[in-house]
Amino acid sequence: MLCSCRRLYQPRACLRTVRASWPLTLPFHSARTAFRLGRDQARPLLVVAAKKGKGGGKKGGGGQKKGPGSLADIPKPPEPWKDPEVIMENLLLVESFRRKVGRPLLEGELEIQEIAETLWKAPMAILSSNDGDSEGEPPVFRYANEAALTLMGFDKLEDMIGAPSQARTDDSAEAQAGRERLMAEMLEKGFLDVQTPLKRHTLQGQPIQAQEATLWAVEAPTGELLGSAIAMWRWVGADGKERGPRAAPSEEAQESPDQSSAEPSEQLAAAEAAAAEQAQAVRELKEGKGLDNSSSEVQAAVDELLKRKAAVDKLKQ
């Protein structure tokens, strides 16, 4: 059963047992069965729970007593896509997208952990939020991939999860009415492709725009509405530059030499290597120098990384 709190990304009590309608019947710690995107089969049960230890240790003692099913003692992995909570959220996102939109969010046949890593590193910006709760609590963010995290001005995923999603939107009456119309249309159809600008602002209050995006309803396998998500294919960042996999190619990309003469496989390998190299450069700036996303040096490096990822995505198509 899903937790009645309806906040998908509060899974301390929600992740014990989750019903799944996609071909998935194994715990994450031993997941090696392929998750085939676009496949429409039904299997009953996905159990996501830490193994219980055997014997040892006295009951009681100091410290705060943890409730049943607590995952508080499990350390967060350094890579967000390895976190079981993130993996669970990602599976719901990609499966809801496939059911509602009728096409896969990610291409190819991917294993469980590959889905989470691919979504995290994808060139499009992905955001999801819940629908609040029955007590009037506002919607909060459930997930953001690396591109969305950088766009919104957050340094870490855990800093963004649980933050009010409406706080990052234009709060004018006109903008609010426009959002309500879009959401009503999206909920009626299950998804909505948007070509008009959607205004938001970063954590630092800087304006940004999604210029081409897809909105879709995120549902539990039971059909219960859990919230909504957006995939931004093209956007304008706080610095006024257009980015995303569908953004117009930069002058540097247009003038890149020796690309036309290389074989497609060689071009893809070179593009992937360039993207990996730039990703390492971003990590070194953040982890080695201790810089964050407000640093102009980091922003420039991330801009270049997004361009290289977009080039990889274009070659794959």
Secondary structure, DSSP 4 states (H G I P E B T S, - for coil): ---TT--TT-TTTTSSEEE-SSS--S-GGG--SEEETT------EEE--PPPP-S-S-S--SSPPPPTT--TTSPPPSSGGGSHHHHHHHHHHHHHHHHHHSS-SS-SEEEHHHHHHHHHH-SSEEEEEE---TT-PPPBEEEE-HHHHHHHT-S-HHHHTTSBGGGGB--SHHHHHHHHHHHHHHHHHSEEEE-S-EEEE-TTS-EEEEEEEEEEEEE-TTS-EEEEEEEEEEEE-TTS-EESTTSPPPHHHHT-TTSTTS-HHHHHHHHHHHHHHHHHHHHIIIIIS---TTSHHHHHHHHHHHHHHHHHHHHH-
